[in-house]
Amino acid sequence: MAQWQKTQIQRDNGMMAEAQAPVIISASRSTDIPAFYADWFFHRLKVGYSAWTNPFNGVKSFVSYEKCRFIVFWSKNPEPLLGHLDELKARNIGCYIQYTLNDYEREGMEKGVPSLEKRIDTFKRLVDQLGQGRVIWRFDPLILTDQIGMDDLLRKVENIGDQLKGYTEKLVFSYADIKLYKKVKANLEKSNINYSEWLPEQMIEFAKRLVELNKAKGWNYALATCGEAANLDGVEHNRCIDDDLMIRFAHHDKALMDFLGVEITEGDLFNPEKTIIKHRDNRDKGQREFCGCIMSKDIGEYNTCPHLCEYCYANASKEVAMRTWKQHENNRFGETITG
């Protein structure tokens, strides 16, 4: 797939600059934009651009929203979006939400998120406003510790799953893979959390029991893993940035469909069903090996999420995240999240 088109923007300081103009925005894998930066994001959407710093080389670049047709939000507390969704409708920009709804309250591993009760209420309010299928439940990551065993995790999933019945169609999960992230390992050990790595046989057993639970409870959720190599019976590999969902929710948007390489033909009187043909594979080759996401532009930045979850991979440390958050608060509508 071709790279994003380039365009010229006028910056806040009056200077002109070149910017990439993505069609699909991810907001964001790197930080919780809905929870902490919703006002910033929608201000920048109105202005027409934001700035982004590459985490690998520190180079600053600009992102224009001129061509934006769809946004995938990621959040543990997307309640602030409720006051902004009408702005997306007014701009004819589609969206759905990847909502990470875990239950680590007793263990205190997500001290920065609201109560589970409030987060479930937010989930339902978002579905009421956006519609069925546009809010996707994630229990991510599943983490084993000396306080949390497999039975505990299944009970936590069951509790939430019962309350979300009728409000979500899918449950996406992943197994905490701590050895891959040195900073996660270091931060867990600093907080005296005695974790265990998932063994392949444990992954298989958990998935088997989750599939059985899904059937026994009558949830009928589609079950999917995020970024996992394992092929598990009854569980699909997820595409979190998913062109099938975009076709479902925005098939009327010709610009988006053209970008995705999708052809939609209308039916006739005798066969009214639409015919949908995907002419190309939109998978983002720059993601992890087992990630199925399609191409998007992520506008978040690492070290900016003050949820301060113990297992966070996006912050080098809690101290760095809080320092950056305070920096943002001193310039809440600047070009970058960091102010």
ZIJOMO-V714260 format. One record per helix or strand. SS is the DSSP state (H for helix, E for strand). FROM is the first residue (numbers start at 1). LEN is the number of residues. If there is no record, write none. Layout:
BEGIN
ss = [SS	SS]
from = [FROM	FROM]
len = [LEN	LEN]
END
This chain:
BEGIN
ss = [E	E	E	H	H	E	E	E	H	H	E	H	E	E	H	E	H	H	E	H	E	E	H	H	E	E	E	E	E	H]
from = [5	16	24	33	38	49	60	70	78	85	94	116	135	144	150	170	178	182	195	200	222	236	243	254	262	275	283	294	297	318]
len = [6	6	4	4	10	5	5	6	6	6	7	15	8	2	15	6	3	9	2	17	4	2	8	7	4	4	1	1	2	12]
END
